Structures are given as C-alpha cells and as structure tokens.
C-alpha cells in the first residue's frame, strides 16, 4: 500500500453523482481566531501496548467505524446547546481530539487503522472565519503521526446551512481516494460514499448516520426512507458489477435484529427488510443482493456497541456485499470482526459499558458508542473466504447489561463522592425525598437530584411524597451543572 498525502477533501456536489476526485493537494483554508492546538490534554492515558500491528506488509488492512459523540469546533455557533461557548471550549475540544487520536494510535504500530468511518463531526458554520472540526481533526491526526490519511467530509455543495445537518460523517483512508458521492437523506445526515483504491483494487465505502430513535415506530418510517436511498445506490452498483466490493458502515440507529426486537410495532424495518442485512454468511459465497452483517460473527450475548435502559444495542454496523467473499478484488478476513473494548480507556471495567462523553470539568469520558472493526485483504485467486464462527441467530431480546458486580461493590453515596473521578460510577443511596420538582433526595442533610429514563422507575419516583424514604442504586452523572444519580431501571429502587 502506498498511502497518499494527508489532505482534506470536502465532498461537495450533487447527490448520486461524482462530487470531487481526490488529488494529493491539501485545501486547508487559512483562518483567523484559531484555538491554540499546541497543548494537548489527554483524557485517558493511552496504553503503551498496541492492540494491532501494522498490516501493510501482509496485504491486509483494517476498517474501523466509530461514533465519536459530537466533535465540535470552537466558533461558538452550534445548533446544540451543550456545545455553545458556556459549555464547550478549548479544554473540551483538546480532550475530544486526544481521545480520538489516542484511540486510533492503538492500531498499526501507532499509524492508525487503514480506513476509519467516523460519525458526529460538526458541520462548519463559519467557514470564512474559523477552522472546522474536520480541519482541526486533520491537524490532530498529523500532530499524532497518524496515517497519513486522506480525509473526506460528508457535506453537500450549495446546500444552505439552514438545510444542512448539524453533524456529518467523515471518512479517513490511507489509500488513495478515487471518487466521492453524496446521498441526501430525509431527517438524517447524508450518506458519504467514497471509492478508494486498495493496491489498485476498487473498494466502495458507505459511511452512514441514519435517523435516531431505534425503538420508535414512527421514526422507523424515516429510516425506511434512509435505507431505500442506500439500497437504490447499491442495486445500481450491483447491476453493473454483481461482484462489486462494498462496505456499509457507521451508525444506522437500528439493531442488527431490528425486525425481531420490534416485531410488535415495526412490520417493516430499514436495516433488515430494505437494506437486506442478514446473518447467513454461507449465502454470501454466491451472488446476492443481500448484505452480511458482521454482528453475526459474534455470539448473541457478545453483540453490543452501546447501551440504552440497561440493554446492549448494536447501532454501529459493518455490513458486506457478496464481492467481499469471492476470490477477486478485496476479501473479508473471516472471524476478524470485533468491538474495541479497552478497560483503561473507553469503558467502565465493572460493567463493560461505554464511558460516554460529558463536557463537565473540561471534558470527561470518551463516547457513548464503542468502536467496531474488521480486517480485509487483497483477494487470492481460487481462494474464497473461509466461513468461520458464523452465528445466524437473531434473538428477539437484546442482551442485558451485567450490573451485578458493580451493584455488589457499590459504595454508599455521600457528597464527598461527587467528584469528576467518580463520574459514571454506581453508588448505593438511602435518604428521604426533599422535593419533587426537580426530584431531589436528602442524604445526611445534603441534597442530590434523581432521574431515570425508565418509565416504570419514573412512575415509582414521582409517586413519592416529600419525606418518603427511598433507597437504591444510581450512577453518578451531571445535568445542567448539577450532580444527579441516574436510576437505570425500577429494580434499582430497593425501598
């Protein structure tokens, strides 16, 4: 592999048409009022041990997909209140960049994965004045010695800022970029299509961030439209070349088993019924419109990149076309799919759940999504992909987060525990309700707010009257600058 120079290629053009061909020339724009980026504040100390070695000499390469949970610039113009100047500044930006670059540096002897599909990078709204989040990321990648990468930002040319999403997808590639296309979606970020050349062999990447609200039947109707746009484009590619090599990646805001999980409320789903994501790997050895979802490389109980209401979800995806299973072009390396779980970095060791990001205290945590990764290689003639530990099952129930160890080891909460070092930790508590709005518990004479996203837990909490005793468990969090204990579900209420 001979990677090109690191540069920014902004995907600016009409939908379903080539936008801009890659060149080796950068297009960083000189801008005033840039933040001081010479100082870095690592949010977590990176491990000196690399978890992946450089794969270039072996004709293999890695693809990583990661929702970074909102990387914003510092122009002060944000559609999200949490990223306005009073909540988000230089410290938060530097820690976000350090988190991402420290993560990528764990791979390929410090140079990073060969291809990276990122979601939730802010779309620049002051291009004439300040560096964008994508440009700041590009600087950080270079300063860390990562890549060198081609950086492609998923924005649509001539679309007004009012019509544009607040955040977009960004694709990083060590391989040359040959073509970029944008595909607008209803009420979601546009799909970023990037054609790269891997040792002279074409590979098409679709970087996605579909409409949020995985459990909402009404929003699934929007995702059906999102999926139809992608399906139409893939079908067009297949009509020209049934063995085209395609990787669909990113945050689809749908579980791999969306159809089974929400069978009662969603008669049709975008990911399963329209995109045709499925779990029969053997079927991929013959030409098919269906796409193989790599979550089926893992046992059902190990499938999870994110959590919601105590359950593991699989909103992050890597989904493959038949072409990645034949003996030409690019091949998937069987059983190479995994989630990136780093106990010293991006998850809480006792629960294995993601260390989600918070702007408090200059920036805490990493992301509410765990990255996922797979390995690929240039194909060998007459050597198709060996089918390995494929598990085609798609249970109706999502895996439950195992909180047993954290609950057993939970320390009694006191105000002294309310520190940044304890953010996200689970505590036990016992006190009396001080007030209902906002819901506040008094523990040893000190107030602490309570909240839950679980409907049954909320019903029980709001049925309490002032002075009622309450005991249970909660994990320490912050809301609008104040500490709170978040109660995961009704089982966490013990009295």
Buried (B, 14 or more C-beta within 10 A) or exposed (E): BEBBEBBBBBBBBEBBEBBBEBBEEBEEEEBEEBBEBEEBBEBBEBBEEBEBEBBBEEBBBBBBBBBBBBBBBBBBBBBEEBBBEEBBBBBBBBBBBBBBBBBBBBBBEBBBBBBBBBBBBBBBBBBEEBBBBBBBBBBBBBEBEBBBBBBBBBBBEEBEBEEBBBBBBBBBBBBBBBBBBBBBBEEBBBBBBBBBBBEEBBBBBBBBBBBBBBBBEEBBBBBBBBBBBBBEBBEEBBEEEBBBBBBBBBBBBBBBBBBBBBEEEBEEBBBBBBBBBBBEBEBBEEEBEBBBBBBBBBEBEEBBBBBBBBBBBBBBBBBBBBBBBBEBBBBBBBBBBBBBBBEEBBBBEBBBBBBBBBBBBBBBBBBBBBBBBBBBBBBEEEEBBEBEEBBEEBEEEBBEBBBEEBBEEBEEBEEEBBEEEBBBBBBBBBBEBBEEEEBBBBBEEBBBBBBBEBEEBBEBBEEBEEEEEBEBBBBBBBEEEEBBBBBBBBBBBEE
